Amino acid sequence: MKLKFCLSVLLLGIAISVFAQPSALKGYKWEAVDALSDEFKEFDDSKWTYSLWNYPPPNIMMESQAFVDDGKLCIRAEKHTDSLRWMKTCRIMSKVQIGYPMYTECRMKAADISAYNTYWLNNGNSENRNEIDICENNANPTNPKTKHGIADFPYVMQSNIHHAVDGENLRSPSNASTKLLSKRNKNRGKDFNETYHTLGLYWENDRNCHWFLDGEYVGFSSAKRKFTRELNIIFDLWSNSWDGFPTKESLDDDSRNTMYVDWIHTYKLVQIK
């Protein structure tokens, strides 16, 4: 059997139970990838590294802003003394890369500030890269002209695929919202700061990514170019003028300025011998 997946089979399995993750096809099984899974009992530097390149101001990435506390990975955005880069925050990246077919999911809660709470995969730079954004939620945007609407963005997962070649970046977005979850889902209509949400990606093949939110299949994106690279998994917290910067008062409040990741589980599809 070729290692190729059929979308209709995937959707059939999901139709049986909307609270199911993707099932492996006959002859295959999901095998846990320990190097890309973590319960965050401590900061495991055999799995994660600090990736401190900077987004545009006001962000400055600092190792001190990512840590493990009470079984959670915490990424905290606080005021920094620099007048240009006045928001100190952090990014962590997996040491191991992975390619398709794979499935990854995490349970996370967004910071209650105007910033992007991100769970994504990447390999490359702004000019040449393969990138999969599972979540880029802003739970408290301050720009009233935000494209999702200032009242709606806190509920939107905001997934995307980016393929950049020689500076030409092609996107394939998907904007699942907790407001559209099934009526029996306990997280229906809850924003990303209100409670923990479980976010999932099934990276099927060289084109297709399937998105999951709180146990439900919420759509897919098809890349406009073929994936050619294995990717690292990344968590970070950052801001941009697109949806407004956080207030400096919100950065002083530790009850609002922290993104939490409870766990991450990652699986590789392998043939049963």
Secondary structure as a PSIPRED ss2 file (coil, helix, strand):
# PSIPRED VFORMAT (PSIPRED V4.0)

   1 M C   1.000  0.000  0.000
   2 K C   1.000  0.000  0.000
   3 L C   1.000  0.000  0.000
   4 K C   1.000  0.000  0.000
   5 F C   1.000  0.000  0.000
   6 C C   1.000  0.000  0.000
   7 L H   0.000  1.000  0.000
   8 S H   0.000  1.000  0.000
   9 V H   0.000  1.000  0.000
  10 L H   0.000  1.000  0.000
  11 L H   0.000  1.000  0.000
  12 L H   0.000  1.000  0.000
  13 G H   0.000  1.000  0.000
  14 I H   0.000  1.000  0.000
  15 A H   0.000  1.000  0.000
  16 I H   0.000  1.000  0.000
  17 S C   1.000  0.000  0.000
  18 V C   1.000  0.000  0.000
  19 F C   1.000  0.000  0.000
  20 A C   1.000  0.000  0.000
  21 Q C   1.000  0.000  0.000
  22 P C   1.000  0.000  0.000
  23 S C   1.000  0.000  0.000
  24 A C   1.000  0.000  0.000
  25 L C   1.000  0.000  0.000
  26 K C   1.000  0.000  0.000
  27 G C   1.000  0.000  0.000
  28 Y E   0.000  0.000  1.000
  29 K E   0.000  0.000  1.000
  30 W E   0.000  0.000  1.000
  31 E E   0.000  0.000  1.000
  32 A E   0.000  0.000  1.000
  33 V C   1.000  0.000  0.000
  34 D H   0.000  1.000  0.000
  35 A H   0.000  1.000  0.000
  36 L H   0.000  1.000  0.000
  37 S C   1.000  0.000  0.000
  38 D E   0.000  0.000  1.000
  39 E C   1.000  0.000  0.000
  40 F C   1.000  0.000  0.000
  41 K C   1.000  0.000  0.000
  42 E C   1.000  0.000  0.000
  43 F C   1.000  0.000  0.000
  44 D C   1.000  0.000  0.000
  45 D C   1.000  0.000  0.000
  46 S C   1.000  0.000  0.000
  47 K C   1.000  0.000  0.000
  48 W E   0.000  0.000  1.000
  49 T E   0.000  0.000  1.000
  50 Y E   0.000  0.000  1.000
  51 S C   1.000  0.000  0.000
  52 L C   1.000  0.000  0.000
  53 W C   1.000  0.000  0.000
  54 N C   1.000  0.000  0.000
  55 Y C   1.000  0.000  0.000
  56 P C   1.000  0.000  0.000
  57 P C   1.000  0.000  0.000
  58 P C   1.000  0.000  0.000
  59 N E   0.000  0.000  1.000
  60 I E   0.000  0.000  1.000
  61 M E   0.000  0.000  1.000
  62 M C   1.000  0.000  0.000
  63 E H   0.000  1.000  0.000
  64 S H   0.000  1.000  0.000
  65 Q H   0.000  1.000  0.000
  66 A E   0.000  0.000  1.000
  67 F E   0.000  0.000  1.000
  68 V E   0.000  0.000  1.000
  69 D E   0.000  0.000  1.000
  70 D C   1.000  0.000  0.000
  71 G C   1.000  0.000  0.000
  72 K E   0.000  0.000  1.000
  73 L E   0.000  0.000  1.000
  74 C E   0.000  0.000  1.000
  75 I E   0.000  0.000  1.000
  76 R E   0.000  0.000  1.000
  77 A C   1.000  0.000  0.000
  78 E E   0.000  0.000  1.000
  79 K E   0.000  0.000  1.000
  80 H C   1.000  0.000  0.000
  81 T C   1.000  0.000  0.000
  82 D C   1.000  0.000  0.000
  83 S C   1.000  0.000  0.000
  84 L C   1.000  0.000  0.000
  85 R C   1.000  0.000  0.000
  86 W C   1.000  0.000  0.000
  87 M E   0.000  0.000  1.000
  88 K E   0.000  0.000  1.000
  89 T E   0.000  0.000  1.000
  90 C C   1.000  0.000  0.000
  91 R E   0.000  0.000  1.000
  92 I E   0.000  0.000  1.000
  93 M E   0.000  0.000  1.000
  94 S E   0.000  0.000  1.000
  95 K E   0.000  0.000  1.000
  96 V E   0.000  0.000  1.000
  97 Q E   0.000  0.000  1.000
  98 I E   0.000  0.000  1.000
  99 G C   1.000  0.000  0.000
 100 Y C   1.000  0.000  0.000
 101 P C   1.000  0.000  0.000
 102 M E   0.000  0.000  1.000
 103 Y E   0.000  0.000  1.000
 104 T E   0.000  0.000  1.000
 105 E E   0.000  0.000  1.000
 106 C E   0.000  0.000  1.000
 107 R E   0.000  0.000  1.000
 108 M E   0.000  0.000  1.000
 109 K E   0.000  0.000  1.000
 110 A C   1.000  0.000  0.000
 111 A C   1.000  0.000  0.000
 112 D C   1.000  0.000  0.000
 113 I C   1.000  0.000  0.000
 114 S C   1.000  0.000  0.000
 115 A C   1.000  0.000  0.000
 116 Y E   0.000  0.000  1.000
 117 N E   0.000  0.000  1.000
 118 T E   0.000  0.000  1.000
 119 Y E   0.000  0.000  1.000
 120 W E   0.000  0.000  1.000
 121 L E   0.000  0.000  1.000
 122 N E   0.000  0.000  1.000
 123 N E   0.000  0.000  1.000
 124 G E   0.000  0.000  1.000
 125 N C   1.000  0.000  0.000
 126 S C   1.000  0.000  0.000
 127 E C   1.000  0.000  0.000
 128 N C   1.000  0.000  0.000
 129 R E   0.000  0.000  1.000
 130 N E   0.000  0.000  1.000
 131 E E   0.000  0.000  1.000
 132 I E   0.000  0.000  1.000
 133 D E   0.000  0.000  1.000
 134 I E   0.000  0.000  1.000
 135 C E   0.000  0.000  1.000
 136 E E   0.000  0.000  1.000
 137 N E   0.000  0.000  1.000
 138 N E   0.000  0.000  1.000
 139 A C   1.000  0.000  0.000
 140 N C   1.000  0.000  0.000
 141 P C   1.000  0.000  0.000
 142 T C   1.000  0.000  0.000
 143 N C   1.000  0.000  0.000
 144 P C   1.000  0.000  0.000
 145 K C   1.000  0.000  0.000
 146 T C   1.000  0.000  0.000
 147 K C   1.000  0.000  0.000
 148 H C   1.000  0.000  0.000
 149 G C   1.000  0.000  0.000
 150 I C   1.000  0.000  0.000
 151 A C   1.000  0.000  0.000
 152 D C   1.000  0.000  0.000
 153 F H   0.000  1.000  0.000
 154 P H   0.000  1.000  0.000
 155 Y H   0.000  1.000  0.000
 156 V E   0.000  0.000  1.000
 157 M C   1.000  0.000  0.000
 158 Q C   1.000  0.000  0.000
 159 S E   0.000  0.000  1.000
 160 N E   0.000  0.000  1.000
 161 I E   0.000  0.000  1.000
 162 H E   0.000  0.000  1.000
 163 H E   0.000  0.000  1.000
 164 A E   0.000  0.000  1.000
 165 V E   0.000  0.000  1.000
 166 D C   1.000  0.000  0.000
 167 G C   1.000  0.000  0.000
 168 E E   0.000  0.000  1.000
 169 N E   0.000  0.000  1.000
 170 L E   0.000  0.000  1.000
 171 R E   0.000  0.000  1.000
 172 S C   1.000  0.000  0.000
 173 P C   1.000  0.000  0.000
 174 S E   0.000  0.000  1.000
 175 N C   1.000  0.000  0.000
 176 A C   1.000  0.000  0.000
 177 S E   0.000  0.000  1.000
 178 T H   0.000  1.000  0.000
 179 K H   0.000  1.000  0.000
 180 L H   0.000  1.000  0.000
 181 L C   1.000  0.000  0.000
 182 S C   1.000  0.000  0.000
 183 K C   1.000  0.000  0.000
 184 R C   1.000  0.000  0.000
 185 N C   1.000  0.000  0.000
 186 K C   1.000  0.000  0.000
 187 N C   1.000  0.000  0.000
 188 R C   1.000  0.000  0.000
 189 G C   1.000  0.000  0.000
 190 K C   1.000  0.000  0.000
 191 D C   1.000  0.000  0.000
 192 F C   1.000  0.000  0.000
 193 N C   1.000  0.000  0.000
 194 E C   1.000  0.000  0.000
 195 T C   1.000  0.000  0.000
 196 Y C   1.000  0.000  0.000
 197 H E   0.000  0.000  1.000
 198 T E   0.000  0.000  1.000
 199 L E   0.000  0.000  1.000
 200 G E   0.000  0.000  1.000
 201 L E   0.000  0.000  1.000
 202 Y E   0.000  0.000  1.000
 203 W E   0.000  0.000  1.000
 204 E C   1.000  0.000  0.000
 205 N C   1.000  0.000  0.000
 206 D C   1.000  0.000  0.000
 207 R C   1.000  0.000  0.000
 208 N E   0.000  0.000  1.000
 209 C E   0.000  0.000  1.000
 210 H E   0.000  0.000  1.000
 211 W E   0.000  0.000  1.000
 212 F E   0.000  0.000  1.000
 213 L E   0.000  0.000  1.000
 214 D C   1.000  0.000  0.000
 215 G C   1.000  0.000  0.000
 216 E E   0.000  0.000  1.000
 217 Y E   0.000  0.000  1.000
 218 V E   0.000  0.000  1.000
 219 G E   0.000  0.000  1.000
 220 F E   0.000  0.000  1.000
 221 S E   0.000  0.000  1.000
 222 S E   0.000  0.000  1.000
 223 A C   1.000  0.000  0.000
 224 K C   1.000  0.000  0.000
 225 R C   1.000  0.000  0.000
 226 K C   1.000  0.000  0.000
 227 F C   1.000  0.000  0.000
 228 T C   1.000  0.000  0.000
 229 R C   1.000  0.000  0.000
 230 E C   1.000  0.000  0.000
 231 L E   0.000  0.000  1.000
 232 N E   0.000  0.000  1.000
 233 I E   0.000  0.000  1.000
 234 I E   0.000  0.000  1.000
 235 F E   0.000  0.000  1.000
 236 D E   0.000  0.000  1.000
 237 L E   0.000  0.000  1.000
 238 W E   0.000  0.000  1.000
 239 S C   1.000  0.000  0.000
 240 N C   1.000  0.000  0.000
 241 S C   1.000  0.000  0.000
 242 W C   1.000  0.000  0.000
 243 D C   1.000  0.000  0.000
 244 G C   1.000  0.000  0.000
 245 F C   1.000  0.000  0.000
 246 P C   1.000  0.000  0.000
 247 T C   1.000  0.000  0.000
 248 K H   0.000  1.000  0.000
 249 E H   0.000  1.000  0.000
 250 S H   0.000  1.000  0.000
 251 L H   0.000  1.000  0.000
 252 D C   1.000  0.000  0.000
 253 D C   1.000  0.000  0.000
 254 D C   1.000  0.000  0.000
 255 S C   1.000  0.000  0.000
 256 R C   1.000  0.000  0.000
 257 N C   1.000  0.000  0.000
 258 T E   0.000  0.000  1.000
 259 M E   0.000  0.000  1.000
 260 Y E   0.000  0.000  1.000
 261 V E   0.000  0.000  1.000
 262 D E   0.000  0.000  1.000
 263 W E   0.000  0.000  1.000
 264 I E   0.000  0.000  1.000
 265 H E   0.000  0.000  1.000
 266 T E   0.000  0.000  1.000
 267 Y E   0.000  0.000  1.000
 268 K E   0.000  0.000  1.000
 269 L E   0.000  0.000  1.000
 270 V E   0.000  0.000  1.000
 271 Q E   0.000  0.000  1.000
 272 I C   1.000  0.000  0.000
 273 K C   1.000  0.000  0.000
